[in-house]
Amino acid sequence: MAKPKSPKKREEIFNAALRLFSRNGYSKTTIKDISEEAGVSFGTVFTYFEHKEALFHACVTEPLDEFRNHLLDAKESLDTLTIDKLKSLVAQHITFFLEKEDYLRVVQYVIGQPERFSEMEMLDEFAEQFMELVKAIVTTGMRKGFLPESDPDEIGYGYLAFLMGARLTFTDHANVQLTNAFKNQALRLFGVLD
């Protein structure tokens, strides 16, 4: 009788793989490296992931659900959006992106080689969903009068690029001073000048 799979062990393998794919890329990361990083046997990795490609695919696509849940929840509260809620949302986005360095490095690796990775399509879909949210926020803010007239498409593209770049530009861990500086710059993208 097969031993039941452990969600904790799967998570350890997943996190080890994410760290290594982030640092070394797909080609230079081996299952042996991942098993050593996770503290499991070589064969245990295959208990949870069929092959390296499946593990990489999981590392690129599974965190998208967390991003969707975290970032797209704001869509439900557009009717009650205020300038203070926008400021809070921007602060949440920045904190969340700053915490996801390994994942965002893997995303950049995939984006840099679109012909090689099928995961690109899912990343594009998420980017479109995120930009649609930002456009809705901008449109609502303009309608309610707390955001200046602007092009919601431009802000959507600029804001997503800013969030990605902010995390990938600095290699130190998130800190209050850095977070506040990013928050102020992100709000300027929306036309909020504090």
C-alpha positions in Angstrom: 0.0 0.0 0.0 1.4 3.4 -1.0 2.2 5.9 1.7 -0.1 8.9 1.6 1.5 12.1 0.2 2.3 14.8 2.7 1.2 18.3 1.7 4.0 19.7 3.9 6.6 17.7 2.1 5.2 18.8 -1.3 5.4 22.4 -0.1 9.0 22.0 1.0 9.9 20.6 -2.4 8.0 23.3 -4.2 9.6 26.1 -2.1 13.1 24.6 -2.6 12.5 24.4 -6.4 11.2 27.9 -6.5 14.3 29.2 -4.7 16.7 27.3 -7.0 14.8 28.1 -10.3 14.9 31.8 -9.1 18.6 31.7 -8.5 19.9 29.4 -11.3 17.2 29.3 -13.9 15.5 26.2 -15.3 18.5 24.6 -17.2 21.0 24.8 -14.3 18.6 23.5 -11.7 18.6 19.8 -11.3 16.3 17.4 -9.4 19.3 16.4 -7.3 19.8 20.1 -6.3 16.1 20.4 -5.5 16.0 17.2 -3.4 19.1 18.4 -1.4 17.7 21.9 -0.9 14.4 20.4 0.3 16.1 17.8 2.5 14.4 14.9 0.8 15.5 11.9 -1.3 15.9 12.2 -5.1 13.0 9.8 -5.6 10.7 11.7 -3.2 10.6 14.6 -5.6 9.0 12.3 -8.2 6.4 11.2 -5.7 5.0 14.8 -5.9 6.0 16.0 -9.3 6.2 13.8 -12.4 9.3 15.5 -13.8 11.3 18.7 -13.6 9.1 20.3 -16.3 6.0 19.6 -14.1 7.7 21.1 -11.1 8.7 24.2 -13.0 5.2 24.6 -14.4 3.8 24.4 -10.8 6.3 27.0 -9.6 5.2 29.4 -12.4 1.4 28.8 -12.3 0.4 27.9 -8.7 1.4 31.2 -7.1 -0.8 33.0 -9.7 -3.9 31.9 -7.6 -2.4 33.6 -4.6 -1.7 36.7 -6.6 -5.2 36.7 -8.1 -6.8 36.3 -4.6 -4.7 39.0 -3.1 -4.6 41.5 -5.9 -8.0 41.1 -7.5 -10.1 41.1 -4.4 -10.3 44.9 -4.7 -12.6 44.5 -7.7 -15.5 43.6 -5.4 -15.1 46.9 -3.5 -15.0 49.4 -6.4 -18.3 50.9 -5.4 -16.9 52.0 -2.0 -13.5 53.0 -3.4 -12.1 56.2 -1.8 -8.7 57.8 -1.9 -7.8 56.3 1.4 -8.8 52.8 0.2 -6.7 53.3 -2.9 -3.7 54.3 -0.7 -4.2 51.2 1.4 -4.6 49.0 -1.7 -1.4 50.4 -3.2 0.5 49.8 0.1 -0.8 46.2 0.1 0.3 45.6 -3.5 3.8 46.9 -2.8 4.2 44.8 0.4 2.9 41.7 -1.4 5.2 42.2 -4.4 8.2 42.9 -2.2 7.6 39.6 -0.4 7.6 37.6 -3.6 11.1 38.0 -4.9 11.8 34.4 -5.8 8.5 34.0 -7.6 8.9 37.2 -9.6 12.5 36.3 -10.6 11.1 33.0 -12.0 8.3 35.0 -13.8 11.0 37.3 -15.4 12.9 34.2 -16.5 9.9 32.9 -18.3 9.0 36.3 -19.8 12.6 36.6 -21.1 12.2 33.3 -23.1 8.5 33.2 -24.3 9.2 30.8 -27.1 10.5 28.3 -24.6 7.8 28.2 -22.0 4.1 27.5 -22.4 3.4 29.1 -19.0 3.7 32.5 -20.7 0.1 32.4 -21.8 -1.1 32.1 -18.1 1.1 35.0 -17.1 -0.3 37.1 -19.9 -3.8 36.2 -18.8 -3.0 37.3 -15.2 -1.4 40.5 -16.5 -4.5 41.3 -18.5 -6.8 40.7 -15.4 -4.6 42.8 -13.2 -4.5 45.7 -15.7 -8.3 45.5 -16.1 -8.6 45.9 -12.3 -6.3 48.9 -12.4 -8.3 50.5 -15.3 -11.5 50.0 -13.3 -9.9 51.6 -10.2 -8.7 54.6 -12.3 -12.1 55.0 -14.0 -13.9 54.8 -10.7 -11.5 57.3 -9.1 -12.0 59.7 -12.0 -15.8 59.3 -11.8 -15.8 59.9 -8.1 -13.4 62.9 -8.5 -10.4 61.9 -6.4 -8.2 60.9 -9.3 -7.3 63.3 -12.2 -8.3 62.6 -15.8 -5.8 60.2 -17.3 -5.5 57.2 -19.6 -6.5 54.1 -17.5 -4.6 51.8 -20.0 -1.4 53.7 -19.5 -1.7 53.5 -15.7 -2.5 49.8 -15.8 0.6 49.0 -17.8 2.8 51.4 -15.9 1.6 50.2 -12.5 2.2 46.5 -13.2 5.6 47.3 -14.6 6.4 49.4 -11.6 5.4 46.7 -9.1 7.5 44.1 -11.0 10.5 46.3 -11.4 10.4 47.6 -7.8 10.9 44.1 -6.4 13.5 43.0 -8.9 15.6 46.2 -8.7 16.5 45.9 -5.1 18.0 42.7 -3.6 17.6 43.6 0.0 14.6 42.6 2.0 11.6 44.8 2.2 11.9 47.6 4.8 9.7 50.5 5.9 11.7 53.3 4.2 11.8 51.4 0.8 8.1 50.5 1.1 7.1 54.1 1.8 9.2 55.4 -1.1 7.6 52.9 -3.5 4.1 53.7 -2.2 4.6 57.4 -2.9 5.9 56.7 -6.4 3.1 54.2 -7.2 0.5 56.7 -6.0 2.0 59.3 -8.4 1.3 56.9 -11.3 -2.4 57.2 -10.3 -2.0 61.0 -10.2 -2.1 61.2 -6.4 0.4 63.8 -5.2 0.9 63.8 -1.4 
